[in-house]
C-alpha cells in the first residue's frame, strides 16, 4: 500500500478485491471508495497493490489476535490504550442511536440465517469454511460472503458494499462464527444494528455491543430459538 508492504492475509482465494477493500476500510486506512486511487489484485500471485489518498503513519502497530489463523489488526493514529474507546466514540454512538427506533422481528433474523445456510455451498462441499450475510431489517439478503476465516467474511462484506453502492447502516448481519472482540468492532464500524451467530460471543464482545447500541444474538438455531446478549428491545417484544 502506497509502496509499502503492509500485511499478509490468510484467506480463501476468490474475490480478493472485496477482501482487500474491506480490510483497509475496517482498519481505518480508508473511509470510502473515493479514498482509493488504485486497487489492483494479481490473481496469479494473490498480491494486492493499493494506493490511497491519505498518508500512512511512519510506524504502524500491528496487533496479533486470536482467530482463524492469526488475525492482524492495526491502530492507525490511535494509541493502543485508547483503541476500545475510539471504537465507541461519540460520533459512532450518535450514528447507532439514530437507529434506536428501528425494530427487527425474530422471524427476519431466522429468515436471514436460513439464507446463510442455503448459500453456504463451500461448507456443504468440504466444511472448514465460515460464512456471513447482511440483510435489511425484514430479513431480505443484501450481501453474502464465504471465507476460511470468519473475520475475513466481514471484511469481504465491508469491501463489497461500497464498491456496489450499498449502505450497511441500519442493517443486520448473521454469521456462522464466534463473535469475538474483533468481530464486534468491525460491526460497530459499519453501523450495523444487529449481529447474530450460530454460536457464542465473548464477554468483551457483549460489552462492546451493549455500549454501542447493537443487538447481539447467539446460538440461533432451528428457526425457533436464540440467546439475547444485548439490547433486546430492538426485537419488539422485550421491554426497554
C-alpha positions in Angstrom: 0.0 0.0 0.0 1.5 3.3 -1.1 4.6 1.4 -2.0 5.0 -0.2 1.5 4.5 -3.9 2.3 1.6 -3.9 4.8 0.3 -7.3 5.7 0.0 -10.9 4.6 -3.6 -12.3 5.0 -4.6 -16.0 5.2 -7.8 -16.2 3.2 -9.8 -18.0 0.5 -8.6 -17.1 -3.0 -11.8 -15.8 -4.5 -13.0 -12.1 -4.9 -9.8 -10.8 -3.3 -10.6 -7.2 -4.3 -13.6 -7.2 -1.9 -11.4 -8.6 0.9 -8.6 -6.0 0.4 -11.0 -3.1 0.3 -12.9 -4.2 3.4 -9.7 -5.0 5.4 -8.4 -1.5 4.7 -11.8 0.1 5.5 -12.3 -1.7 8.8 -8.8 -0.9 9.9 -9.1 2.8 9.3 -6.9 3.2 6.2 -9.8 4.3 4.0 -13.4 5.6 4.7 -14.9 5.4 1.3 -14.3 4.3 -2.3 -13.1 7.9 -3.0 -10.1 7.3 -0.8 -8.7 4.7 -3.3 -6.5 5.9 -6.1 -5.7 2.4 -7.2 -6.9 -1.1 -6.2 -5.3 -3.9 -8.1 -5.1 -7.6 -7.3 -3.0 -10.1 -9.3 -5.0 -13.3 -9.5 -1.9 -15.4 -10.1 0.2 -14.2 -7.2 -2.6 -13.0 -4.9 -0.7 -9.8 -4.4 -2.7 -6.6 -4.0 -1.2 -3.2 -5.0 -3.1 -0.3 -3.4 -2.7 3.4 -3.4 -4.8 5.6 -1.2 -5.1 9.4 -0.8 -4.1 9.7 2.8 -0.5 9.4 4.1 0.4 6.3 6.1 1.8 6.7 9.6 5.6 6.2 9.7 5.1 3.5 12.3 2.2 1.1 12.0 1.4 -1.1 15.1 0.0 -4.5 14.1 -1.7 -6.4 16.8 -2.0 -10.2 16.6 -5.2 -11.6 18.0 -6.9 -15.0 18.2 -9.0 -16.2 15.4 -8.9 -18.4 12.3 -5.1 -18.5 11.8 -3.7 -15.3 13.2 -5.8 -12.1 12.9 -4.0 -8.9 12.3 -5.4 -5.5 13.4 -3.9 -2.1 13.1 -4.2 1.1 15.2 -3.9 3.9 12.7 -3.2 7.1 14.6 -4.9 5.7 17.7 -2.8 4.7 20.8 -3.5 1.1 21.8 -4.8 2.1 25.2 -7.4 4.3 23.5 -8.5 1.8 20.8 -11.5 0.5 22.7 -12.9 4.0 23.5 -12.2 5.1 19.9 -14.4 2.3 18.6 -17.2 3.6 20.7 -16.7 7.3 20.0 -19.5 9.8 20.5 -19.9 10.0 16.7 -20.5 6.3 16.4 -22.8 6.2 19.4 -24.8 9.0 17.8 -25.0 7.1 14.5 -26.1 3.9 16.3 -28.6 5.9 18.4 -30.2 7.2 15.2 -31.4 3.6 14.6 -32.9 3.2 18.0 -36.4 3.5 16.7 -35.8 0.5 14.3 -37.1 -2.9 15.2 -36.2 -6.3 13.9 -38.7 -9.2 14.1 -37.2 -12.5 15.2 -38.7 -14.0 12.0 -36.5 -11.7 10.0 -33.4 -13.0 11.8 -34.4 -16.6 11.2 -35.1 -15.8 7.6 -31.6 -14.3 7.0 -30.0 -17.2 8.9 -31.8 -19.7 6.6 -30.5 -17.7 3.6 -27.0 -18.0 5.1 -27.3 -21.8 5.5 -28.8 -22.2 2.0 -25.9 -20.2 0.3 -23.0 -21.8 2.2 -22.0 -24.0 -0.7 -18.4 -24.2 0.4 -19.3 -25.5 3.8 -21.7 -28.2 2.4 -19.0 -29.4 0.0 -16.0 -29.7 2.2 -16.6 -27.9 5.6 -14.0 -25.9 7.3 -15.2 -22.5 6.0 -17.2 -19.7 7.5 -20.0 -17.5 6.1 -21.7 -14.3 6.8 -24.7 -12.5 5.3 -26.1 -9.0 5.5 -29.8 -8.2 5.2 -32.3 -5.5 5.8 -34.5 -5.4 8.9 -37.1 -7.6 7.1 -34.5 -10.3 6.5 -34.0 -9.7 2.8 -30.5 -10.7 1.8 -28.2 -7.9 0.5 -24.7 -9.5 0.5 -23.2 -12.9 1.3 -19.6 -13.9 1.8 -17.6 -17.2 2.5 -14.0 -17.5 3.6 -11.8 -19.8 5.6 -11.6 -17.0 8.2 -14.7 -15.7 10.0 -13.1 -12.2 10.3 -12.5 -12.2 6.6 -16.2 -12.7 5.8 -16.9 -9.4 7.5 -14.0 -7.7 5.7 -15.4 -9.0 2.4 -18.8 -7.6 3.0 -17.3 -4.3 4.2 -15.4 -4.1 0.9 -18.1 -5.3 -1.5 -20.8 -3.0 -0.1 -19.2 0.4 -1.0 -17.9 -0.9 -4.3 -21.5 -1.8 -5.2 -23.0 1.3 -3.6 -24.7 -0.5 -0.7 -25.1 1.4 2.6 -24.8 -1.0 5.5 -26.0 1.5 8.2 -29.1 0.2 9.9 -28.8 -3.4 8.5 -28.3 -6.7 10.3 -25.6 -9.4 9.9 -25.7 -13.1 10.6 -22.5 -15.2 10.9 -21.5 -18.8 11.3 -18.6 -17.9 13.5 -18.0 -17.0 17.2 -18.4 -13.3 17.8 -15.1 -12.0 19.3 -14.0 -8.5 20.1 -12.6 -8.1 16.6 -15.9 -9.2 15.1 -17.9 -6.8 17.3 -15.6 -3.9 16.4 -16.0 -4.5 12.7 -19.8 -4.4 13.1 -19.5 -1.2 15.1 -17.6 0.5 12.4 -20.2 -0.5 9.8 -23.1 1.0 11.9 -25.0 -2.3 11.7 -27.8 -2.5 14.3 -27.9 -6.3 14.9 -25.5 -9.2 14.8 -26.5 -12.8 15.2 -24.4 -16.0 15.3 -25.0 -19.7 15.3 -22.5 -19.9 18.2 -21.4 -17.8 21.2 -19.9 -14.3 21.8 -17.1 -13.4 24.1 -17.8 -11.3 27.2 -15.9 -8.3 25.9 -17.9 -8.5 22.6 -21.1 -8.5 24.6 -19.9 -5.4 26.4 -18.9 -3.6 23.2 -22.3 -4.3 21.5 -24.1 -3.2 24.6 -22.3 0.1 24.8 -22.5 0.7 21.0 -26.3 0.1 20.9 -26.1 -3.1 18.9 -28.4 -6.1 19.4 -26.3 -9.2 19.9 -27.8 -12.7 19.4 -26.1 -16.1 19.9 -27.0 -19.7 19.4 -29.5 -19.0 16.6 -30.9 -22.5 15.8 -33.8 -24.2 14.1 -35.8 -21.1 13.3 -37.2 -21.1 16.7 -34.6 -20.1 19.4 -31.7 -17.8 20.2 -30.0 -16.2 23.2 -30.1 -12.4 23.5 -27.0 -10.8 25.0 -27.6 -7.0 24.4 -30.4 -4.6 23.5 -33.4 -7.0 23.4 -35.8 -4.0 23.0 -34.9 -3.9 19.3 -36.7 -7.3 18.9 -40.0 -5.7 19.6 -41.4 -8.0 22.3 -38.9 -7.2 25.0 -39.3 -4.1 27.3 -36.7 -1.3 27.1 
